[in-house]
Amino acid sequence: MATKNTSAIGKFKRSLKNFGPAFFIIGYVVGTGSVTSMVVSGAKYGLSLSWALLLSCFFTYFLLVAISKLTIVSGDTLMFNFKKTFGKPLTIFIITALLVSIVSSCIGVMGVVAEVTMEWISVKTNISFLNGPIVAIFFIALLIALFWTGKHENFIKAMSIMVGFMALAFIVTSFMVVKEAGTSITSFFPELPSGDNNGLVIAGIVGTTMAGVCLASRSILVQEQKWGLKDLKTENKDAMSSMIMTFFISLAIMISATGTLYFKGGKVDDATDMMHALGPWAGDFALTLFTLGIIGAGLSSIFPNLLLFPWLVSDYTGTERDMKKPLYKLIVVLVALSGLIVPILGGKPVWILIASQALSPFVMPLITLFLLILLNKESVMKSHKIGLWMNLALGATFIFNCYMLYVALNGFIDFIS
């Protein structure tokens, strides 16, 4: 009996290990940026922009499968393949664009984390000597210390548990608001107001789901997983499970915000306004639950961001991902310190974060086009070139990304003006 139990536990652990990249995708995507974009979208437009979430998850699935297959067949990571085929200048341009996305995301996420934490401290405690910059410095020092010592695995697991509780709270809340709304489901899909700047919100929804940085890191994770051709089915299941879970968790957040904020005319101008999206289920505990969730989501998404640029550099050069190199340590510290910008200089962290997510569509058409070319190149894929259906899927993904680039450009123009 004990042997059977041990065998069952062993199979479960192997299953979790096989789906490691899926958990990375979910943990990275369903973070502070995703919560912010979905809450703002639900509060302003109900579920009218849920099509952007659905399509971004749908097309991201094909990108995950394509990037994984390219890595498995070629044996090289994404940026290394780009450099070999398309040259250094274009690859460096993509890496630079991804670096801008990484830094802007850290700026926005830490701004939201510091604001929500300070709200909790001011409401729930009598502490008066703390402020946003001090809180941000504490969290940044914690992340740098964890990176420096290499003792971050248990911390990330703890953060993931906190995010999981918040996600569960949003799922429960979404069922409650649908049940208690007293209106038909069509009321959750109001008409978009004419002349309103929704382009930035749409680009933010797509950018946080179809995150260029996250897709680039997929190649690295697949290589570290040591997947081969025999694992292509496992990789497909992994990609599909990550996108299905991402879609339903994100949709639950959007539904919660629709029921608790949109129907009541609530606005989301500050990070603390978002906690009301948990009101019906959590009641007075909403602030604490949301604060813990945002801290968990924020720190668990910032930490991978600190590692991603060194990863991309190693990816580009085809060298070992040794995070003990002095250059990589310096990069990590500099990226982490960018999180002090909003707490010190001020600004609207909610919209800064959405704008940072909306930067991703600017580089996605190029990444998709390069992928399409590489996957049809015999010298790279040998006998494993993609077929008609995958070509059509990636072609449609390219068109979608070009449209999202147009939407993002208009969104930024309206936002600035």
Secondary structure, 3 states (H helix, E strand, C coil): CHHHHHHHHHHHHHHHHHCHHHHHHHHHHCCHHHHHHHHHHHHHHCCCCHHHHHHHHHHHHHHHHHHHHHHHHHCCCHHHHHHHHHCHHHHHHHHHHHHHHHHHHHHHHHHHHHHHHHHHHHHHCCCCCCCHHHHHHHHHHHHHHHHHHCCCHHHHHHHHHHHHHHHHHHHHHHHHHHHHCCCCHHHHCCCCCCCCCCHHHHHHHHHHHCCHHHHHHHHHHHHHCCCCHHHHHHHHHHHHHHHHHHHHHHHHHHHHHHHHHHCCCCCCCCHHHHHHHHHHHHHHHHHHHHHHHHHHHHHHHHHHHHHHHHHHHHHHHCCCCCCCCHHHHHHHHHHHHHHHHHHHHCCCHHHHHHHHHCCHHHCHHHHHHHHHHHHCCHHHHCCCCCCHHHHHHHHHHHHHHHHHHHHHHHHHHHHHC
